[in-house]
């Protein structure tokens, strides 16, 4: 997570943002859309972890669950309850999609805490793709389920008639800003936490403050474990809220 700080010219030099550089996994050179990179590797590892826990880990289901089965069932029940509470019974048919989003994000976040790992969810290219997938899915679903009635989502009927057009413009802008805030929130939080850990780790080269640096890194690492789960939860719960709007725009 933290590269060694170098003393040059009487001062410290470390680059906390270097850990987010996308590099080819094999060889060197420019990165094209087809290049296998460190991002590709850690995204694939996140998928492997999901398969290991929720497919292989539950392949031998028993009345007395194993540790992996217990974790899988806990995660399943947690997200299922979230979807049901927010979207209602109608939203449960979309549970597999939401569950997949949560699992991919939470495993990507936690894998990024492994030393020398790459945090894929710190890149806006990854989170923007996830957010745009949610945005397009709920928008298409909204029109398929409600037709032009989906547009009632932007018409605040409870407000005085005179200000409804103004509120409609605000609602439309807010709606199209959803994928931006959805993606930046996740990427920004993951990038900021890892950058701070790198900065604190860089000060470990100074003997006088090295113990404080270690304590700071430990505290930040513990915070990042919590943030990794919370950000996956926030991304998922917002997806449920957007899905609710698509299914019940009149509410």
C-alpha positions, 0 to 999 in steps of 0.5 A: 500500500505504501512505497518507500519514501525517498530522502532527496535534497534534505526532504521527503519525496513520495507520490501517493497517487502513483498507486492509481496508475493503470499499467499493462500487466504484461510488458510495457507501452501505451494502454489501449482498450484491449490491453490487459492491465492491473485493473483487469487483474484485480477486477477478475480477482474480485469476480473469482472471490464472489464465485468462491464464496457464493458458488463453491462456498455454498455448494455443500449446503447443510443445516449446520452451515459452514463458515463460508455458507454462513457469510454467504447467507448473511450477505444474501439476507442483508441485501434481500431485506434492503431491496424488499424494504426500499423497493417493495415486493415488485423490486425483488425480481431485480435482486440478482442484479443489485446483489451482483453490484454489491458483491463486486464493489465490496470485494473490489474495495476489500481487495484494494486493502491488500498490500501492493494491490490495485483498488479498481473502484478508485478509478472513475472509469470503473465506477462511472460504468457501474453508475451508468449501468444503473442509470440506464437500467432504471430509466428504461425500466421506468418507461417500460413499466409506466410509459409516459407516466414515468415523467410524473417523477419530475412533476411535483404535484404537491407543490403550488402550481406556479412553481411546479415548472421550476421544480420540474427543471430542478428535478430533471437536472437532479435526475441526470446528475445521478450517475455523476454523483453515484460514481464520484462518491465511490471513486472519490472515497476509495481514492482519498483513503488510500492516498492518505494511508500512502502519505502517512506511510511515507513519513515512516522514513523519519525516525522521530515520527515513525511510531506516530506514522505507524499508528496513523496508518493503522488507524486509517487502515481500520477506517478504510475497512469500514469505508470499504463496506459502507461505500458498497452499501451506499452505492447499493442502497442508492441503486434501490432508491433509483429502482423504486422511482422507476417502479413507483414514480407517482409515490 
